[in-house]
Amino acid sequence: MSFLNILFGFLKKLAIIFLIVSIAISLRYGSIDYKYLTVRVLHSLLSLKHSFIPDHTRPTLSADYEAFESLLKMAPAEKYDPLADPLIVTKKQRAGFNLGHLVPKPSQCQINKEVFQYNGHSVDTYWVDNHRKKFQRNPDKILLYFHGGGYYLGDINSK
């Protein structure tokens, strides 16, 4: 056998293994979004690492939390400019952060925007409809949620 035949056979086997692993990972996490899968697989690998190499300075932390903390540390830090307009900085931060790679929105979920105006002021509202058939809807009831905190990262349009 020539070297090229051996190399081609090896590459063929490697491609088949890669395909099987890719399908298995997609089935395991229920998604085909490669960014979401990358984060989930990386988190799983880091959780495994932290379960074998615990942090002795903080023994009560779970391996999953330590993995999440490691993922956060991997993100590049944003340069802070104290003279920049905070509203522009916030808008830029929101646009650059997509929570959908961590928690994907179900495909049947729809988000509809509605703007209410009163006395020269307006507020954006969003109606979230998940279309889940196993729960019976009651049109007489509504959940009203006021977001607390800074609402600094992500936005309603994140996946």
N, C-alpha and C positions, 0 to 999 in steps of 0.2 A: 504494500500500500504506500502511496506517496504521502508526503507531508501535507499536501493540500487536502487530500481525502480525509485524513485524520482530523485536520483542523475543521473542515466542513462538518464532519460528524459530531465533533465536540460542540461547535456553535449551534448545530441543529438541536442537540440535547439540551443545551443551555437555554435556547429560545423556548422550548417546550416547558422546561421547568419554570421559566419566567412567566409564561402564559398561565400555567396552573396556579402559581403563587398569586399572580395578579387577580385571577378570578376568585380564588379563595379569600383573599383580603377584601375584595369588593363585597362578596357574600357575607363575610363576617361582620363588616361594619355597615352594611345596607346602603351603600352609596357607590357612585362611580366618579364623584368629584375628586380629582387627583389631589387638590390642595387639602381637602378634608381628610382624605385617606393618608396623606403624608403626615399631617399633624397627629392623627390617631395612631398610626404605626410608630411614629417617633415617641409618642407618649407611652405606648405599650413597652417599647424597648427601654426607655428611661425608667419606667416603673419596675421592670425586671431587674435592671441594674441596681436601683435603690433598694430593692428587696434583698439583694445579696450583699450590698455595701451600704449599711444603714448609717445615718448621721448620728454619731454618738453624742454630739452636743445638743441635739434635739430629738431624743429617743421616742417622743410621743407622736411625731409626725408620721403619717402613712406614706408608703412608697408612692402611691398615686399622687399625693399632694407634692411630694418632693419632685416628682417628674414634671408636674405642672409648673412648679417654681423654676425648674431648669429650663423649661420651654420659654417662660417669660424672660429669663435672663439672656436667652439667645437672640431676642429681638433687639435691633439696634436702637440706641437711645436717641431721642429727638433733641436737637440743639435748641436750647431755650434762649429766646431773645426778649429781655425785659422791656424793650421799647416797642415791640410789635403789638399791633391791635389784638386784644384777646379774642374778639369775635372771629377775626380772620384765622388766627391760630387754631381755635376750636373747630372751625369749619374744615380746615385742612386736616386736622387730626381725625375728625369723624369720617371724612371721605377716604382716608388712608387705612382705616381699620375695618375689616370685614369679619364680623362675628360668625358669619355663615360657615367659615372653615372649621369652627369649633362645634357649633350647634346648627346643623343645617335646617332650613325651613322645609316642612313637608311639602311635597309637590302639589297637593290639593289645597294648600293654604293660599288665600287671596287677601291682599291688603288694599283697601280703598281709602283714598284721602278725601277729606271734606274740610272746607275752610268755613269757620263761623266768624261773622263780623258783628260787632256791636259798638256803637258810639265811637267810631273811628279806629277801633282796635280789632285785630284779627288773631285767631288761634287756629293752628292746624290740628286736625283730629284724624285719627285713623281707625277704620273699621276692619277688624281682623275676622275673617270667616274661614274656619278650618274644614268645613264640609264633611265632618266625621259622621258617618251614617250610624255607627253603633250607639251614639248618644242621641236621645230625642231632644230636639230643640224646643225651647219655650220662648216664643217671641215676646212674651210679656216681661221677661227678665233680661237685664243687661248688666254686665260687669264694667264698672267705671274704674279705670286705673290711672292714677296720677304718678308719673315717674318721679321718684325721689333721687336725690344725689345730683351729681354734676352733669350727667348725660354728656360726657366728654368724648367717649369713643364709640364708634359705630353709629348707625342711623337706622331708621325704619326700613330702608330699602336693602339692608344687608341680607344676604341670602338666608 
